[in-house]
């Protein structure tokens, strides 16, 4: 019997990022959740619990997943954590006014399997405070677990387990159906040629360049920016920018700044 070929690259590519985690035990429990589902890339951003990788509580809660724990990287910034990533997914129970498009874990999993060129990261916030708005606004999507609305409180490792499970099942089922919010099913792939997805670093560089250009032409008041940039970030998050599109936008920003300099008295 010929078994279907399964693309297991997602198990190697998907990154789990924990931001400012307070309890070492939660880090160990996430390592365990990851290993049970076949994932290994764990990054800790400025953990608040000292020597997180060797803390006895972390080792105890890892319970056989010490290899994932000891192989984790500890970094000081989100920029370092997102190196090589072109698709960032913030995980939060709280919806935001200026969040990127919202997906369920199952929708996200289908999208990652359908688009193997995506180098994705799942981002989990601090146990008490979650993720700050400014970080969520930089992500491509916001993942919201459809839990009981009367009691939707999942702890950190439980949320990681749900995401890891859904992504594993999507791989094993071959459920590569890209589901984009606010679009009818089937439209997500009907855009003709798809280029290389822009990295988070490239998109952030474009936003900084665009903001400078908008200030230069007088459209954006740097002293009173209101909510223009968060709205633009949400708009472009829905577009899922490609590398060449980012370059075009930066070229437009460069031209805007140049014209503003020429027109200045």
N, C-alpha and C positions, 0 to 999 in steps of 0.2 A: 504494500500500500504506500502510495506517495503522500507524505505529509506536507501540508502547506508550509512555505517558507515564511518564517516570522522575523521581522526586522527588530532586533533587540538592542539597537543602538541607544534607544531612550534610556535604558538601564545605566549606560555609561555616561550619557550626556546630561541628564537632568540633575540640576544642582539644588540642594536644600540650603537656604541661608537663614540663620537665626540671628536676629538683631537685638543686641543688649539683653540677652537672657539673664535672668536673676538667679535661678536655681540650677545648680549643676546637675541635679537629678533629672531635670527636664531635658537637658542636653543628652544625657545618657539614654533616656527613654526615646528621644527622637532617633538616635543612632540605631536603637533596637527596631523601631518602626521601619526605618529605611531598609535595614538588612533583611527583615522578613519579606520585603517586597522586591529585593534585588538591587537596591540603589546604594551608592557608596560615596557620592561627592557631597561632603558636608563642610560648610564654611560658617564660622562664627564671627560676627562683627561686634567688637568691643564688649565681650561678655562681662557681666557685673559680678561674677562669682570666682574671681581669682584664677587659679590654675585649673581652668575648666576641664581640660583633657585628662588630668590625673587626679582630680578630686575623687575621694572614695565614694561619694554619693553618685557621681556620674558613672563611675566604673560599675557600681552595684546595679544601677538602673539600666545600664547597657546590657547586662545579663547575657553575655555571649557575643555581643556585637562590639567588643573592645577594639577590633580591627578598624571598624568604621570610626569609632571615637578617636583612637590614636592617629588615624590618618586624616582627621579633620584639620582644616587650616584656620588659624586665628588671624584676623586682619583688623585694621583700625578704622576702615572707612567702607562705605558702600561702593565707592568707585573701585576699590581693590576687589571687593567681593563679586562685582559684576564684570570683571575682566573676561572677555571672550563670550559674553552673553549678548544675544540679540533679541531676547524675548523675556521680559521680567513680569512675573505674576505675583502681585501682592495678595496675601491671604488675610482676610479680615471679616469679622462678624458685623462690623459697622460700615454701613454705606456712607459715602461722602458726597457732598454737593458737587465737587469737581473731580470725581473719580474717573478713571478710564472706563471703558466698557466692562460690564459685569458678566462673568461667566460662572456656571456651576463647576464643581470639580470634574464631572463627567464630560461637560462640553470642552473644558480645557484639555482633558486627556485625549479626546477624539481629535482635537486640533493639533496637538503635538505629534500624534501618530500620523496624521494626514500630511503633515509638513515636516519631514525629517531634517530639513535644513535649519529648523529653529533650534538654537542652543539656549534652552530655557532654564530659568531659575525660579524656584518657589521661595517667597520671602515671608518669614514669620516674625512678628514683632514681640516686644517684651510682654511677659505674662500679665502685667497690670495695665500697661499703657497702650499696648498694641503698636501699630505703626503710625508715625507722624504723617500728617496730610501731605507735606511737601515730598515725602518719599513715595507715597501712593500715587501722587500726580505724575511722577516720573515713570511709572510702570506702564506696560502695554495693556494689562488687564487687571481687574480686581476679582479675586476668587471669593465667592461667598457660599459657604456650605449651607444648604437648605435644611437647617435643623428645626426643631420644635420652636415656633416663634414665642411661645410662652416661657421657654427656658433653652436658650441657644448657646449656653456657655460650654464650650469644649476647652479642655486644657491643651497645652502646646503639642504634646506628643499625640493626642487624639486627633487633632487637626492634621498633623503630619501623616498619621496613619491613613486617614480618609483619602488624602491626596495621593499618597503612594499607592494605595490599593486601586484607586480609579485609574491611575496611569498604567499600572501593571495589567489590569484587566483589558484596557484598551489595546495594549501591545499584544496580549495573548489572543484576544478576539479579532485582531486586525481591524478594529473599529475606527478606521481612519476617515471619519466624516468631519470636515471642518465646519464648525458651527459658529457663525459670527453673529453677535447680538444685533437685533434690529434689522436683520436681513432675512428674507425667506430662505428656508433650507434649500440648498442647491446653488445659491447665488455666490457663495464664498469662493468657489473655484472658477467662476465664469468671468475672469478678468483678463483672459489671454495670457501673454507672457508674464511670468513672475520672476523678478530679479532677486538679487541677494538682499536679505533683510538687513536693515541698518542696525548697528550695534547700539546699546544704550549710551555708550560714550559718544558716538557720532551724533545721536539725536540730541543729547544734552548740549553738545557743542553748537549744533544748529540753533537751538533755542536761545543760547547766550548771544549768538551772532545776530539772530533776528531781533532780540530785545534791544540790542545796541542800535540796530538800524531804525527801529520804531521810535526810539528816543531821538535819534539824529534827525529824523524828518518831522519831529514834533507831534507824532501820533500818540506816543506814550509819554506820560508825565512821570519821570523817574521818582519824583518826590511824592507822587500820589498815584501809584500804578493801578489801584483798585484790583479788579480780578481779571484783567485782560490776559495775562500770561497763563494762569490756570485754565482759562477757557480755551486758549489756543492749544495748550497741551492736551486737553481732553479731545479737541477737534482732531488733532493729528494722531492721537492714539487710536481713534476709530479707523484711520486710514492705513495703519500698519505700514509705515514708511519703509521704502527700500533705500539702499545705499545711494543709488543714482538720484533718487528723488531728494534726498537730504542734500546732495551736492548742488542740485538745481536751486533749492531754497536758499542755500548759503550764497550762491551766485547772485540771486535776487537781492538778498540782504546786503551783499557787498556793493552792488550797483546803487541801491537806495542810499547807503552811507556816502558813497562817492558823489552822488548827485546833491545830497544835502550839503556836502562840503563845498561844492562848486557854487551852489546858490546862496551860500552864506554871504552877508554883506561884508 
